[in-house]
Amino acid sequence: MTNHIHCPRGTFERGHFSRICGRDAAPGSFVIASLTIFKVMKNRLKTGVIDADDLLRRVSRSFYITLRVLPRAVGPQLSLAYLLARATDTVADTDAISVDKRRQVLSDMRLSIQAVCARQKPSVPDLSAFLRIDNPVLSANAAKDDAERTLLKNFETLLDALFEFSEADREKIRSVLETITRGQQADIRRFGAASGRLNALATDDELDAYTYEVAGCVGEFWTRLCLAHVFPRASLDEKQLMSDAVRFGKGLQLVNILRDLPEDLRQGRCYIPEQSLAGFGLTPADLLNHDAMDAMDVMQRFRPLYDGYLELAEEHLRAGWRYTTSLPFGCVRVRLAAAWPILIGIETLRRLHGGNVLGDPRVKITRGEIRRILIKSVFLYPRRKAWNRLFDKRL
């Protein structure tokens, strides 16, 4: 393995605002300095095979802004872990490949990551079946799938980059990816062999376990990295911090589930548990066939259950906001990186409170709206009380 990825480094460090603007700078100069820093952060990382920054932008979509603003003490680890997780997720979600093949390749990818984290030479899995141009799943969305194909082509390069981190950081990356791939394997078992059938999670416990395995564990990973590298001496309630970090991740994933419900149903996946649906006299099939004559009845019965999950997602995100505001105020980049997905998520929940969630177009926060959320959060940052109220103001 001869190619290396060095993840982005910026200049938006702790205390950088006060050094640029002065401790008592006006909000306007604060924003100008922030935008200048954002431009500096666009420095790209070129390698012989891929531009890591460009690949992050193409595959991470809205999460890219969070990855890019993180301090360089933790940004590279989180970015590489994200790329590895997206690579395994691409394999898990390629329905055109048989369930057995996907499970085997996913297991091989997990073992190769474990080997690198143990400083051993990995056996790189054969991903050729997932790279074929005629694969209908990998050609439905040209831009997205070209990025995922590039990601898989460079899986060995990602493994090579993993060697560069300390033993402690490799262990953190190994642990979070172990949990994520376990969740991906479970998803394949539940939904991979659907063949036109609609399958569903069984209970709320399964839903909670799923949101932890694909997102809650990321909150733990993020926090452990920051405790080690960003604020190791901060006086924090680590037990509460870790609990809120898990709920933070679960909340973001639950927002995705509730927003993407119609699309998931069409793909044979129902993340609303059967047991919960039965309590309202519904089945997963009722949600999929909601456009029949009894559509209004189905929606009226489903809405209270759906609203209950919206409230759960809001409670999780509120814990995430408590997490964010409990971090040291001087850790500007980490606090902004945590705040942005929460504020975008709570805006998404607000829009999901009305309308036919089974049939209306997918709720989407536009780029312009995201930009306004980001700018407002930066503008208000010096005003602690106003910034802390941002969460409640979006409800």
LUMZA-130271 format. One record per residue (C-alpha): residue in three letters; chain; x, y, z. Coordinates in steps of 0.1 Angstrom, whole numbers, plus 5000, padded with zeros to 4 digits. Layout:
// residues N
+-----+----+------+------+------+
:  aa : ch :   px :   py :   pz :
+-----+----+------+------+------+
: ALA :  A :    X :    Y :    Z :
...
+-----+----+------+------+------+
This chain:
// residues 395
+-----+----+------+------+------+
:  aa : ch :   px :   py :   pz :
+-----+----+------+------+------+
: MET :  A : 5000 : 5000 : 5000 :
: THR :  A : 5017 : 5031 : 4988 :
: ASN :  A : 4991 : 5058 : 4989 :
: HIS :  A : 4983 : 5079 : 5020 :
: ILE :  A : 4954 : 5101 : 5030 :
: HIS :  A : 4962 : 5130 : 5053 :
: CYS :  A : 4929 : 5145 : 5065 :
: PRO :  A : 4921 : 5182 : 5064 :
: ARG :  A : 4938 : 5207 : 5087 :
: GLY :  A : 4924 : 5241 : 5094 :
: THR :  A : 4933 : 5272 : 5114 :
: PHE :  A : 4901 : 5275 : 5133 :
: GLU :  A : 4917 : 5266 : 5167 :
: ARG :  A : 4906 : 5272 : 5202 :
: GLY :  A : 4909 : 5308 : 5210 :
: HIS :  A : 4913 : 5318 : 5174 :
: PHE :  A : 4883 : 5341 : 5174 :
: SER :  A : 4898 : 5362 : 5203 :
: ARG :  A : 4931 : 5363 : 5186 :
: ILE :  A : 4916 : 5376 : 5153 :
: CYS :  A : 4888 : 5398 : 5167 :
: GLY :  A : 4899 : 5406 : 5202 :
: ARG :  A : 4882 : 5394 : 5233 :
: ASP :  A : 4855 : 5420 : 5231 :
: ALA :  A : 4850 : 5421 : 5194 :
: ALA :  A : 4816 : 5430 : 5179 :
: PRO :  A : 4795 : 5402 : 5164 :
: GLY :  A : 4800 : 5416 : 5129 :
: SER :  A : 4838 : 5412 : 5131 :
: PHE :  A : 4833 : 5378 : 5147 :
: VAL :  A : 4813 : 5366 : 5116 :
: ILE :  A : 4838 : 5381 : 5092 :
: ALA :  A : 4867 : 5363 : 5109 :
: SER :  A : 4847 : 5331 : 5109 :
: LEU :  A : 4840 : 5333 : 5072 :
: THR :  A : 4877 : 5339 : 5066 :
: ILE :  A : 4886 : 5309 : 5086 :
: PHE :  A : 4860 : 5288 : 5067 :
: LYS :  A : 4878 : 5298 : 5035 :
: VAL :  A : 4912 : 5288 : 5049 :
: MET :  A : 4898 : 5254 : 5058 :
: LYS :  A : 4892 : 5247 : 5021 :
: ASN :  A : 4928 : 5237 : 5017 :
: ARG :  A : 4927 : 5203 : 4999 :
: LEU :  A : 4946 : 5171 : 5006 :
: LYS :  A : 4959 : 5156 : 4974 :
: THR :  A : 4971 : 5120 : 4971 :
: GLY :  A : 4982 : 5098 : 4943 :
: VAL :  A : 4948 : 5082 : 4941 :
: ILE :  A : 4921 : 5104 : 4957 :
: ASP :  A : 4915 : 5139 : 4970 :
: ALA :  A : 4903 : 5130 : 5005 :
: ASP :  A : 4886 : 5163 : 5011 :
: ASP :  A : 4867 : 5161 : 4978 :
: LEU :  A : 4857 : 5125 : 4985 :
: LEU :  A : 4844 : 5135 : 5020 :
: ARG :  A : 4823 : 5162 : 5004 :
: ARG :  A : 4808 : 5139 : 4979 :
: VAL :  A : 4799 : 5110 : 5002 :
: SER :  A : 4791 : 5128 : 5035 :
: ARG :  A : 4767 : 5154 : 5021 :
: SER :  A : 4753 : 5175 : 5050 :
: PHE :  A : 4777 : 5159 : 5076 :
: TYR :  A : 4806 : 5174 : 5056 :
: ILE :  A : 4803 : 5208 : 5072 :
: THR :  A : 4806 : 5192 : 5106 :
: LEU :  A : 4837 : 5172 : 5097 :
: ARG :  A : 4854 : 5202 : 5081 :
: VAL :  A : 4849 : 5225 : 5112 :
: LEU :  A : 4863 : 5200 : 5137 :
: PRO :  A : 4897 : 5208 : 5152 :
: ARG :  A : 4927 : 5190 : 5136 :
: ALA :  A : 4933 : 5171 : 5169 :
: VAL :  A : 4902 : 5150 : 5161 :
: GLY :  A : 4891 : 5158 : 5126 :
: PRO :  A : 4913 : 5133 : 5108 :
: GLN :  A : 4903 : 5104 : 5130 :
: LEU :  A : 4866 : 5112 : 5126 :
: SER :  A : 4869 : 5118 : 5089 :
: LEU :  A : 4887 : 5085 : 5083 :
: ALA :  A : 4863 : 5065 : 5105 :
: TYR :  A : 4834 : 5081 : 5086 :
: LEU :  A : 4848 : 5071 : 5052 :
: LEU :  A : 4854 : 5035 : 5064 :
: ALA :  A : 4819 : 5034 : 5078 :
: ARG :  A : 4805 : 5047 : 5045 :
: ALA :  A : 4824 : 5021 : 5026 :
: THR :  A : 4810 : 4992 : 5047 :
: ASP :  A : 4775 : 5008 : 5044 :
: THR :  A : 4778 : 5009 : 5006 :
: VAL :  A : 4785 : 4971 : 5006 :
: ALA :  A : 4756 : 4964 : 5031 :
: ASP :  A : 4731 : 4984 : 5010 :
: THR :  A : 4739 : 4970 : 4976 :
: ASP :  A : 4707 : 4950 : 4971 :
: ALA :  A : 4718 : 4937 : 4937 :
: ILE :  A : 4744 : 4915 : 4954 :
: SER :  A : 4732 : 4884 : 4973 :
: VAL :  A : 4728 : 4885 : 5010 :
: ASP :  A : 4755 : 4859 : 5016 :
: LYS :  A : 4780 : 4878 : 4995 :
: ARG :  A : 4773 : 4911 : 5012 :
: ARG :  A : 4776 : 4895 : 5047 :
: GLN :  A : 4809 : 4878 : 5037 :
: VAL :  A : 4824 : 4909 : 5022 :
: LEU :  A : 4813 : 4930 : 5052 :
: SER :  A : 4829 : 4905 : 5075 :
: ASP :  A : 4861 : 4906 : 5055 :
: MET :  A : 4861 : 4945 : 5056 :
: ARG :  A : 4857 : 4943 : 5094 :
: LEU :  A : 4885 : 4919 : 5098 :
: SER :  A : 4908 : 4940 : 5076 :
: ILE :  A : 4901 : 4970 : 5098 :
: GLN :  A : 4908 : 4950 : 5129 :
: ALA :  A : 4941 : 4938 : 5115 :
: VAL :  A : 4953 : 4973 : 5107 :
: CYS :  A : 4943 : 4985 : 5142 :
: ALA :  A : 4964 : 4957 : 5156 :
: ARG :  A : 4994 : 4968 : 5134 :
: GLN :  A : 4991 : 4937 : 5112 :
: LYS :  A : 4990 : 4934 : 5074 :
: PRO :  A : 4954 : 4932 : 5064 :
: SER :  A : 4939 : 4909 : 5038 :
: VAL :  A : 4921 : 4934 : 5016 :
: PRO :  A : 4886 : 4921 : 5006 :
: ASP :  A : 4876 : 4916 : 4970 :
: LEU :  A : 4851 : 4944 : 4962 :
: SER :  A : 4850 : 4939 : 4924 :
: ALA :  A : 4814 : 4927 : 4924 :
: PHE :  A : 4804 : 4960 : 4940 :
: LEU :  A : 4822 : 4981 : 4913 :
: ARG :  A : 4805 : 4969 : 4882 :
: ILE :  A : 4790 : 4996 : 4860 :
: ASP :  A : 4760 : 4974 : 4851 :
: ASN :  A : 4750 : 4970 : 4887 :
: PRO :  A : 4715 : 4986 : 4887 :
: VAL :  A : 4719 : 4998 : 4924 :
: LEU :  A : 4752 : 5015 : 4916 :
: SER :  A : 4739 : 5034 : 4886 :
: ALA :  A : 4706 : 5048 : 4898 :
: ASN :  A : 4721 : 5080 : 4910 :
: ALA :  A : 4752 : 5088 : 4889 :
: ALA :  A : 4769 : 5114 : 4912 :
: LYS :  A : 4763 : 5096 : 4944 :
: ASP :  A : 4772 : 5062 : 4931 :
: ASP :  A : 4803 : 5074 : 4914 :
: ALA :  A : 4815 : 5088 : 4948 :
: GLU :  A : 4807 : 5055 : 4965 :
: ARG :  A : 4824 : 5035 : 4937 :
: THR :  A : 4855 : 5057 : 4942 :
: LEU :  A : 4853 : 5051 : 4979 :
: LEU :  A : 4853 : 5013 : 4975 :
: LYS :  A : 4881 : 5015 : 4949 :
: ASN :  A : 4902 : 5032 : 4975 :
: PHE :  A : 4893 : 5010 : 5005 :
: GLU :  A : 4929 : 4998 : 5007 :
: THR :  A : 4942 : 5034 : 5007 :
: LEU :  A : 4918 : 5041 : 5036 :
: LEU :  A : 4933 : 5011 : 5055 :
: ASP :  A : 4968 : 5025 : 5048 :
: ALA :  A : 4958 : 5058 : 5063 :
: LEU :  A : 4946 : 5041 : 5095 :
: PHE :  A : 4982 : 5029 : 5102 :
: GLU :  A : 4992 : 5065 : 5107 :
: PHE :  A : 4972 : 5071 : 5139 :
: SER :  A : 4983 : 5063 : 5175 :
: GLU :  A : 4975 : 5029 : 5190 :
: ALA :  A : 4949 : 5045 : 5213 :
: ASP :  A : 4932 : 5063 : 5184 :
: ARG :  A : 4932 : 5031 : 5162 :
: GLU :  A : 4916 : 5013 : 5191 :
: LYS :  A : 4888 : 5039 : 5193 :
: ILE :  A : 4883 : 5037 : 5155 :
: ARG :  A : 4882 : 4999 : 5157 :
: SER :  A : 4857 : 4999 : 5185 :
: VAL :  A : 4832 : 5022 : 5168 :
: LEU :  A : 4835 : 5004 : 5134 :
: GLU :  A : 4830 : 4971 : 5152 :
: THR :  A : 4797 : 4984 : 5165 :
: ILE :  A : 4786 : 5000 : 5132 :
: THR :  A : 4794 : 4969 : 5111 :
: ARG :  A : 4775 : 4947 : 5137 :
: GLY :  A : 4745 : 4970 : 5131 :
: GLN :  A : 4749 : 4967 : 5093 :
: GLN :  A : 4751 : 4929 : 5095 :
: ALA :  A : 4718 : 4930 : 5115 :
: ASP :  A : 4702 : 4952 : 5089 :
: ILE :  A : 4712 : 4927 : 5062 :
: ARG :  A : 4697 : 4899 : 5082 :
: ARG :  A : 4664 : 4917 : 5087 :
: PHE :  A : 4660 : 4933 : 5053 :
: GLY :  A : 4685 : 4919 : 5029 :
: ALA :  A : 4664 : 4889 : 5016 :
: ALA :  A : 4631 : 4908 : 5014 :
: SER :  A : 4626 : 4900 : 4976 :
: GLY :  A : 4597 : 4923 : 4974 :
: ARG :  A : 4584 : 4916 : 5009 :
: LEU :  A : 4581 : 4943 : 5035 :
: ASN :  A : 4600 : 4935 : 5067 :
: ALA :  A : 4599 : 4955 : 5100 :
: LEU :  A : 4617 : 4958 : 5133 :
: ALA :  A : 4599 : 4939 : 5160 :
: THR :  A : 4600 : 4961 : 5191 :
: ASP :  A : 4611 : 4995 : 5204 :
: ASP :  A : 4641 : 4977 : 5220 :
: GLU :  A : 4652 : 4967 : 5185 :
: LEU :  A : 4648 : 5003 : 5173 :
: ASP :  A : 4668 : 5016 : 5202 :
: ALA :  A : 4695 : 4990 : 5196 :
: TYR :  A : 4696 : 4999 : 5158 :
: THR :  A : 4699 : 5037 : 5165 :
: TYR :  A : 4727 : 5030 : 5189 :
: GLU :  A : 4746 : 5007 : 5165 :
: VAL :  A : 4745 : 5031 : 5136 :
: ALA :  A : 4747 : 5065 : 5153 :
: GLY :  A : 4747 : 5064 : 5191 :
: CYS :  A : 4781 : 5047 : 5192 :
: VAL :  A : 4794 : 5076 : 5171 :
: GLY :  A : 4786 : 5100 : 5198 :
: GLU :  A : 4806 : 5079 : 5222 :
: PHE :  A : 4835 : 5078 : 5198 :
: TRP :  A : 4834 : 5115 : 5191 :
: THR :  A : 4834 : 5122 : 5229 :
: ARG :  A : 4863 : 5098 : 5237 :
: LEU :  A : 4884 : 5115 : 5210 :
: CYS :  A : 4876 : 5150 : 5223 :
: LEU :  A : 4883 : 5140 : 5260 :
: ALA :  A : 4917 : 5126 : 5249 :
: HIS :  A : 4928 : 5154 : 5225 :
: VAL :  A : 4907 : 5186 : 5228 :
: PHE :  A : 4897 : 5191 : 5264 :
: PRO :  A : 4915 : 5164 : 5285 :
: ARG :  A : 4917 : 5186 : 5316 :
: ALA :  A : 4882 : 5200 : 5315 :
: SER :  A : 4860 : 5196 : 5346 :
: LEU :  A : 4830 : 5177 : 5331 :
: ASP :  A : 4805 : 5151 : 5343 :
: GLU :  A : 4818 : 5124 : 5320 :
: LYS :  A : 4790 : 5099 : 5328 :
: GLN :  A : 4764 : 5124 : 5319 :
: LEU :  A : 4784 : 5136 : 5289 :
: MET :  A : 4787 : 5101 : 5275 :
: SER :  A : 4750 : 5094 : 5281 :
: ASP :  A : 4740 : 5126 : 5263 :
: ALA :  A : 4765 : 5118 : 5235 :
: VAL :  A : 4747 : 5085 : 5228 :
: ARG :  A : 4713 : 5101 : 5228 :
: PHE :  A : 4727 : 5128 : 5205 :
: GLY :  A : 4735 : 5102 : 5179 :
: LYS :  A : 4703 : 5082 : 5184 :
: GLY :  A : 4683 : 5114 : 5179 :
: LEU :  A : 4699 : 5122 : 5146 :
: GLN :  A : 4693 : 5087 : 5133 :
: LEU :  A : 4657 : 5087 : 5145 :
: VAL :  A : 4652 : 5120 : 5126 :
: ASN :  A : 4665 : 5102 : 5095 :
: ILE :  A : 4642 : 5073 : 5100 :
: LEU :  A : 4611 : 5095 : 5104 :
: ARG :  A : 4620 : 5117 : 5075 :
: ASP :  A : 4628 : 5088 : 5051 :
: LEU :  A : 4598 : 5065 : 5061 :
: PRO :  A : 4580 : 5065 : 5028 :
: GLU :  A : 4612 : 5057 : 5008 :
: ASP :  A : 4623 : 5030 : 5032 :
: LEU :  A : 4588 : 5014 : 5030 :
: ARG :  A : 4591 : 5013 : 4992 :
: GLN :  A : 4624 : 4995 : 4996 :
: GLY :  A : 4609 : 4969 : 5019 :
: ARG :  A : 4622 : 4983 : 5052 :
: CYS :  A : 4600 : 4995 : 5080 :
: TYR :  A : 4618 : 5009 : 5110 :
: ILE :  A : 4586 : 5016 : 5129 :
: PRO :  A : 4583 : 4984 : 5151 :
: GLU :  A : 4555 : 4959 : 5144 :
: GLN :  A : 4546 : 4958 : 5180 :
: SER :  A : 4541 : 4995 : 5182 :
: LEU :  A : 4520 : 4995 : 5150 :
: ALA :  A : 4498 : 4967 : 5163 :
: GLY :  A : 4490 : 4988 : 5194 :
: PHE :  A : 4473 : 5012 : 5169 :
: GLY :  A : 4456 : 4985 : 5149 :
: LEU :  A : 4481 : 4989 : 5120 :
: THR :  A : 4506 : 4967 : 5102 :
: PRO :  A : 4537 : 4977 : 5081 :
: ALA :  A : 4517 : 4969 : 5050 :
: ASP :  A : 4491 : 4994 : 5059 :
: LEU :  A : 4517 : 5022 : 5059 :
: LEU :  A : 4530 : 5011 : 5025 :
: ASN :  A : 4495 : 5009 : 5009 :
: HIS :  A : 4483 : 5041 : 5025 :
: ASP :  A : 4471 : 5055 : 4991 :
: ALA :  A : 4442 : 5031 : 4990 :
: MET :  A : 4406 : 5041 : 4998 :
: ASP :  A : 4412 : 5040 : 5035 :
: ALA :  A : 4442 : 5063 : 5034 :
: MET :  A : 4427 : 5089 : 5057 :
: ASP :  A : 4419 : 5063 : 5083 :
: VAL :  A : 4454 : 5048 : 5082 :
: MET :  A : 4469 : 5083 : 5086 :
: GLN :  A : 4446 : 5092 : 5114 :
: ARG :  A : 4456 : 5060 : 5133 :
: PHE :  A : 4492 : 5063 : 5125 :
: ARG :  A : 4497 : 5100 : 5134 :
: PRO :  A : 4496 : 5097 : 5172 :
: LEU :  A : 4523 : 5069 : 5170 :
: TYR :  A : 4544 : 5089 : 5146 :
: ASP :  A : 4541 : 5120 : 5168 :
: GLY :  A : 4553 : 5099 : 5197 :
: TYR :  A : 4585 : 5091 : 5178 :
: LEU :  A : 4589 : 5127 : 5169 :
: GLU :  A : 4588 : 5136 : 5206 :
: LEU :  A : 4614 : 5109 : 5214 :
: ALA :  A : 4637 : 5123 : 5187 :
: GLU :  A : 4632 : 5158 : 5201 :
: GLU :  A : 4641 : 5145 : 5236 :
: HIS :  A : 4672 : 5128 : 5223 :
: LEU :  A : 4683 : 5160 : 5204 :
: ARG :  A : 4676 : 5181 : 5236 :
: ALA :  A : 4701 : 5158 : 5254 :
: GLY :  A : 4724 : 5164 : 5225 :
: TRP :  A : 4720 : 5202 : 5230 :
: ARG :  A : 4727 : 5198 : 5267 :
: TYR :  A : 4758 : 5179 : 5257 :
: THR :  A : 4769 : 5207 : 5233 :
: THR :  A : 4764 : 5235 : 5258 :
: SER :  A : 4782 : 5216 : 5285 :
: LEU :  A : 4815 : 5216 : 5265 :
: PRO :  A : 4841 : 5242 : 5273 :
: PHE :  A : 4831 : 5275 : 5258 :
: GLY :  A : 4866 : 5280 : 5243 :
: CYS :  A : 4863 : 5248 : 5222 :
: VAL :  A : 4844 : 5267 : 5195 :
: ARG :  A : 4849 : 5243 : 5167 :
: VAL :  A : 4837 : 5213 : 5186 :
: ARG :  A : 4807 : 5231 : 5199 :
: LEU :  A : 4797 : 5244 : 5165 :
: ALA :  A : 4803 : 5210 : 5149 :
: ALA :  A : 4779 : 5195 : 5174 :
: ALA :  A : 4754 : 5223 : 5172 :
: TRP :  A : 4748 : 5223 : 5135 :
: PRO :  A : 4733 : 5188 : 5130 :
: ILE :  A : 4711 : 5193 : 5160 :
: LEU :  A : 4697 : 5226 : 5148 :
: ILE :  A : 4692 : 5211 : 5113 :
: GLY :  A : 4676 : 5180 : 5129 :
: ILE :  A : 4652 : 5200 : 5151 :
: GLU :  A : 4641 : 5221 : 5121 :
: THR :  A : 4634 : 5188 : 5102 :
: LEU :  A : 4613 : 5176 : 5131 :
: ARG :  A : 4593 : 5208 : 5132 :
: ARG :  A : 4583 : 5203 : 5095 :
: LEU :  A : 4574 : 5167 : 5101 :
: HIS :  A : 4548 : 5176 : 5127 :
: GLY :  A : 4523 : 5184 : 5099 :
: GLY :  A : 4510 : 5169 : 5067 :
: ASN :  A : 4507 : 5133 : 5054 :
: VAL :  A : 4541 : 5119 : 5064 :
: LEU :  A : 4533 : 5087 : 5044 :
: GLY :  A : 4527 : 5105 : 5011 :
: ASP :  A : 4539 : 5141 : 5010 :
: PRO :  A : 4573 : 5149 : 4994 :
: ARG :  A : 4603 : 5142 : 5015 :
: VAL :  A : 4611 : 5170 : 5039 :
: LYS :  A : 4643 : 5187 : 5030 :
: ILE :  A : 4662 : 5216 : 5045 :
: THR :  A : 4676 : 5236 : 5016 :
: ARG :  A : 4712 : 5247 : 5013 :
: GLY :  A : 4702 : 5283 : 5018 :
: GLU :  A : 4684 : 5274 : 5050 :
: ILE :  A : 4714 : 5254 : 5063 :
: ARG :  A : 4736 : 5284 : 5055 :
: ARG :  A : 4714 : 5307 : 5075 :
: ILE :  A : 4714 : 5283 : 5105 :
: LEU :  A : 4752 : 5281 : 5103 :
: ILE :  A : 4757 : 5319 : 5101 :
: LYS :  A : 4733 : 5326 : 5129 :
: SER :  A : 4750 : 5301 : 5152 :
: VAL :  A : 4784 : 5318 : 5145 :
: PHE :  A : 4770 : 5353 : 5148 :
: LEU :  A : 4754 : 5345 : 5182 :
: TYR :  A : 4783 : 5325 : 5196 :
: PRO :  A : 4798 : 5354 : 5217 :
: ARG :  A : 4764 : 5359 : 5234 :
: ARG :  A : 4762 : 5328 : 5255 :
: LYS :  A : 4726 : 5330 : 5267 :
: ALA :  A : 4713 : 5338 : 5232 :
: TRP :  A : 4734 : 5310 : 5217 :
: ASN :  A : 4721 : 5285 : 5243 :
: ARG :  A : 4685 : 5294 : 5234 :
: LEU :  A : 4690 : 5285 : 5197 :
: PHE :  A : 4676 : 5250 : 5202 :
: ASP :  A : 4643 : 5262 : 5218 :
: LYS :  A : 4639 : 5290 : 5192 :
: ARG :  A : 4638 : 5264 : 5164 :
: LEU :  A : 4609 : 5244 : 5180 :
+-----+----+------+------+------+
